[in-house]
Amino acid sequence: MADPTQNDAPGNGPRTIYCMHCGTSASENDYACTRCGERVYIPDPARVPPLGFTSCMHCATVNEAHASYCASCAAEIDQNARISPDGAANDREYAGSRLGSNADSDRSSKQRGGGYRIGSGTFNPDQWGIPRRNRASTPRDEENTTPQEIQRWNWSAFILGPIWGVMHGLWWTMLGFLPFLPLPPTLRSIGFIVLFGVMVILGLKGNEMAWRSRQWESAEKFLAVQQRWATWSIIFGIGAFVAIILFLLGQG
């Protein structure tokens, strides 16, 4: 982990910040951590996440509730130093004071699009490189324009199905979890049909729906995130195949 005392880049270069997941140093212009792939930014205290904030005991900077290291100084986070969502929402001045003495942090947060917004869910999209939800003020023509290069079949969306859909803000894909509920055999059979339908729809149109659902910086960023999902889908597929083989051998 980088030296927490080296908090600013020399000269007029970009400021050094740290990954909240692993503490690796990065530039404020970077999109994701080079070690673990998580988004790197300093949260905006004006955008209060559902789980609140965690305050760094070393420099008093506001960090996300899931943070293990401070984004400003790389010190390990004491998870007991929590700031509740209600407390932060009712006292903006108090939350702003948690930024410490660094005058660049608020500007950096606005440039980086920090914050924790995923509707009413409790998932953490930043760990997967997924940006926040699309703003309602986005012009309709701009919002509905999907880059040509992402209009293609998505194998990770097909394999992971509703898991991929929920993490990309497509809440209707939760219907794919029906066959895993304690249902009668007939309804469970229908649930498997629904699951297969969700998987096919996501494979065909998942990219376009996910693009409209969130504020992606560019098609390149979107495809880079999908490449990461593809890796996990391959691991999941291999694990499922091995489990099926072992099950068949056990029945034999």
C-alpha positions in Angstrom: 0.0 0.0 0.0 1.2 3.5 -0.8 2.6 5.8 1.8 -0.3 7.7 3.3 1.8 10.8 3.9 2.3 11.3 0.1 -1.1 12.9 -0.4 -0.4 15.4 -3.2 1.3 15.0 -6.6 4.3 17.3 -7.1 4.0 20.5 -9.1 0.7 21.1 -11.0 0.1 17.4 -11.8 -3.1 15.5 -10.9 -3.7 14.9 -7.2 -2.9 11.4 -5.8 -5.9 9.6 -4.3 -6.3 6.0 -3.0 -8.5 3.1 -3.7 -11.1 2.7 -0.9 -11.0 -1.1 -1.4 -7.3 -2.0 -1.4 -5.5 1.3 -0.6 -3.5 1.4 -3.9 -2.4 4.9 -5.0 -3.9 6.4 -8.2 -4.3 9.7 -10.0 -7.5 11.7 -9.6 -7.8 11.4 -13.4 -7.9 7.5 -13.2 -11.2 5.7 -13.6 -10.4 2.5 -11.7 -7.8 1.0 -9.4 -5.0 -0.8 -11.3 -4.8 -3.4 -8.7 -8.4 -4.4 -7.9 -10.4 -2.6 -10.6 -12.7 -0.7 -8.2 -13.6 2.9 -9.0 -11.3 5.5 -7.5 -12.7 8.8 -6.4 -13.4 10.9 -3.3 -17.1 10.8 -2.4 -19.2 14.0 -2.6 -20.7 14.6 0.9 -23.7 16.4 -0.7 -24.8 13.1 -2.2 -25.7 11.0 0.8 -25.7 7.2 0.1 -28.4 4.9 1.6 -25.9 3.4 4.0 -24.3 6.7 5.1 -20.6 7.5 5.2 -17.5 6.4 7.1 -15.3 9.1 8.4 -11.5 8.7 8.3 -10.1 9.0 11.9 -6.7 10.2 10.5 -7.8 13.1 8.2 -11.6 13.3 8.8 -12.3 12.8 5.0 -15.8 11.4 4.2 -15.6 7.9 2.6 -18.2 5.4 1.4 -19.6 3.0 4.1 -17.9 0.0 2.4 -14.4 1.7 2.4 -11.5 -0.2 4.0 -9.0 2.6 3.3 -9.3 6.4 3.1 -9.5 7.8 -0.4 -7.5 10.9 0.7 -4.7 9.5 2.9 -4.9 5.7 2.5 -5.2 5.2 6.3 -7.2 2.1 7.3 -10.8 3.0 8.1 -12.3 2.4 11.5 -15.8 1.0 10.6 -17.2 2.3 13.9 -16.8 5.9 12.8 -20.0 5.9 10.8 -22.1 8.9 9.7 -25.8 8.0 9.4 -27.7 9.0 6.2 -30.1 11.1 8.2 -27.4 12.9 10.1 -25.5 13.7 6.9 -28.6 14.8 5.1 -29.7 17.1 7.8 -26.4 18.7 8.4 -24.5 19.4 5.1 -22.1 21.7 6.8 -21.1 18.9 9.2 -20.6 16.5 6.3 -18.6 19.0 4.4 -16.2 19.5 7.3 -15.3 15.8 7.0 -13.4 16.6 3.8 -10.5 17.8 5.9 -8.2 20.6 4.8 -7.8 19.7 1.2 -9.5 22.3 -1.0 -9.4 20.1 -4.1 -11.6 17.3 -2.8 -15.0 18.8 -3.6 -13.9 19.7 -7.1 -12.4 16.3 -7.6 -15.7 14.6 -6.6 -17.7 16.6 -9.1 -15.2 15.8 -11.9 -15.1 12.1 -11.1 -18.9 11.7 -10.5 -18.4 10.2 -7.1 -21.2 9.1 -4.8 -23.3 6.0 -4.2 -26.6 5.9 -6.2 -28.3 2.7 -7.2 -31.9 3.4 -6.7 -33.3 1.9 -3.6 -31.1 -1.2 -3.6 -28.2 -2.1 -1.3 -25.7 -3.4 -3.9 -22.4 -1.5 -4.4 -22.0 -0.9 -8.1 -18.7 0.8 -7.8 -17.0 -2.5 -7.0 -18.0 -3.6 -10.5 -17.2 -0.4 -12.3 -20.9 0.4 -12.8 -21.7 4.2 -12.7 -24.7 5.7 -11.0 -28.2 5.8 -12.4 -29.1 8.1 -15.3 -30.3 11.5 -14.5 -34.0 12.3 -15.2 -32.8 15.6 -16.8 -30.9 13.8 -19.6 -32.4 14.9 -23.0 -34.5 12.1 -24.4 -32.7 11.9 -27.7 -29.3 11.7 -26.0 -30.6 9.1 -23.5 -32.0 6.9 -26.2 -28.9 7.0 -28.4 -27.0 3.7 -28.1 -23.5 3.4 -29.5 -23.3 1.0 -32.5 -20.4 -0.9 -31.0 -22.3 -2.1 -28.0 -25.4 -3.3 -29.9 -24.4 -6.9 -29.9 -25.0 -10.2 -28.0 -23.8 -10.2 -24.4 -22.7 -13.6 -23.2 -22.1 -12.5 -19.6 -25.7 -11.1 -19.4 -27.1 -14.3 -20.8 -25.1 -16.6 -18.5 -25.5 -14.6 -15.3 -29.1 -13.6 -16.2 -30.9 -11.7 -13.4 -27.7 -11.2 -11.4 -26.2 -9.2 -14.2 -29.5 -7.4 -14.7 -30.0 -6.3 -11.1 -26.4 -5.1 -10.9 -27.0 -2.9 -14.0 -30.2 -1.4 -12.6 -32.7 -3.6 -14.6 -34.9 -4.5 -11.7 -37.5 -6.4 -13.7 -34.9 -9.1 -14.2 -35.6 -10.2 -10.6 -38.4 -12.3 -12.1 -35.6 -14.7 -13.1 -35.2 -15.7 -9.5 -38.7 -17.2 -9.4 -37.5 -20.9 -9.8 -35.3 -20.5 -6.8 -38.2 -19.7 -4.5 -40.2 -22.3 -2.5 -42.9 -22.7 -5.0 -45.1 -25.7 -6.1 -43.6 -27.8 -8.8 -45.9 -26.3 -11.5 -45.1 -22.7 -10.7 -41.4 -23.6 -10.4 -41.5 -25.0 -13.9 -43.0 -21.8 -15.1 -40.3 -20.0 -13.2 -37.6 -21.8 -15.2 -39.3 -20.7 -18.4 -39.3 -17.1 -17.2 -35.6 -17.4 -16.2 -34.7 -18.6 -19.7 -36.7 -15.8 -21.2 -34.9 -13.2 -19.0 -31.5 -14.7 -20.0 -32.3 -14.5 -23.8 -33.7 -11.0 -23.6 -30.5 -9.9 -21.7 -28.3 -11.6 -24.2 -30.0 -9.8 -27.1 -30.9 -6.4 -25.6 -29.0 -6.3 -22.3 -26.3 -3.9 -23.6 -28.8 -1.4 -24.9 -30.9 -1.4 -21.7 -27.9 -1.2 -19.4 -26.5 1.7 -21.4 -29.8 3.7 -21.0 -30.1 2.7 -17.3 -26.9 4.4 -16.1 -24.5 7.3 -16.9 -21.6 5.6 -18.8 -18.7 7.8 -19.7 -18.1 6.2 -23.0 -18.7 3.0 -25.0 -15.1 2.0 -24.3 -15.8 2.2 -20.5 -18.9 0.2 -20.9 -17.2 -2.6 -22.9 -14.3 -2.6 -20.4 -16.8 -3.3 -17.6 -18.5 -6.0 -19.7 -15.1 -7.7 -20.2 -14.8 -7.9 -16.4 -18.3 -9.4 -16.2 -17.4 -11.9 -18.9 -14.5 -13.2 -16.8 -16.9 -13.9 -13.9 -19.5 -15.5 -16.2 -16.9 -17.9 -17.5 -16.0 -18.8 -13.9 -19.6 -19.3 -13.1 -20.3 -21.4 -16.2 -17.3 -23.7 -15.4 -18.5 -24.1 -11.8 -22.0 -24.9 -12.9 -20.8 -27.4 -15.5 -18.6 -29.2 -12.9 -21.5 -29.2 -10.4 -23.8 -30.8 -13.0 -21.2 -33.5 -13.8 -20.7 -34.3 -10.1 -24.5 -34.5 -9.7 -24.9 -36.9 -12.6 -22.0 -39.1 -11.4 -23.7 -39.2 -7.9 -26.9 -40.4 -9.5 -25.2 -43.2 -11.4 
